[in-house]
Amino acid sequence: MDGKSLAARVREHVAGEVAELGEIGLATVLVGDDPASEVYIGLKHRDCAEVGISAFDHRLPADTPEADVLALVERLNGDVTVDGLLVQTPVPQHLDEARILAAAAPGKDVDGLTPHNQGLLLLGRQAHVGATPLGVMRLLSEYRIPIAGARAVVVGRSPIVGKPMALLLLAANATVTICHSRTQDLARHTLDADVLVVGVGQPHLITEDMVRVGATVVDVGITRTDEGLLGDVDPGVAEVAAFLTPVPGGVGPMTRALLLESTIRAARYRRGLLPFS
Ligand code: NAP
């Protein structure tokens, strides 16, 4: 499944919407100097520039007190030039990440990480949902992978990947199993999957013998190594899977593109063009 070309089409569509809606702003907050986070923030700003979204880059030193980070988020909540808002994770250890993520105004919370948006997702009333699970769903839909009634297995249960992924698949009427680090006999579960989504961060954890012939496999994992970016799925899985996302070029570009789409949605919420529930 080619995430790169689908992401290019999503960006094209977003650029058209920006032209229609006028000035749209995404504010990013980066606390500290984590090198991977700096790369991600840089890419987000580049993507915004490409489609005509104004991106505001807020950077704070690693030792910034929590009250100052919260004050910045609060200020951005009230800033009328800011439609979407995200705090890059992980934040430095001395900060309470959950409290900082919860501080974003739900309508601006494009990563869907506030308790409000996570709660709506749990209730099956999606508002803002993280760009990675949204990107996976878009890929599955583009390739017409049947979800209703399918057995879906999600490996990983983080609030940003595994849990929202499982809830979106459930909302699309899959029968969902969630696996994690304490799951015993992982292969027993993965072998059952019609649709297998893996977001763990362990290169090549899923091997050919763990996948059913004809399954659809989505590899969310990204690990930087000397050999380049590696996914959680061993390339040998291509021998058995009917559909497989590459790393790089699969979920990564979709995540970036869907963040732009979420920013458009945030702009619609803020302008009252779409009801925020
Ligand atoms: P995370 O917060 O570290 O979560 C990893 C999850 O994997 C946890 O739920 C953990 O279980 C589970 N796990 C660890 N070892 C396992 C094992 N041996 N078997 C089964 N499950 C295991 O990471 P994350 O933020 O969700 O990210 C996961 C991966 O996706 C990373 O490689 C990250 O770089 C990548 N990612 C990619 C994109 C993209 O756009 N492609 C976006 C976001 C993240 P416990 O809960 O029991 O600890």
Boltz pocket constraint, residues with backbone or C-beta under 6 A from the ligand:
constraints:
  - pocket:
      binder: B
      contacts: [[A, 132], [A, 155], [A, 156], [A, 157], [A, 158], [A, 159], [A, 160], [A, 161], [A, 162], [A, 179], [A, 180], [A, 181], [A, 182], [A, 183], [A, 186], [A, 198], [A, 199], [A, 200], [A, 201], [A, 202], [A, 205], [A, 219], [A, 220], [A, 221], [A, 222], [A, 223], [A, 251], [A, 252], [A, 253], [A, 255], [A, 256]]
      max_distance: 6.0
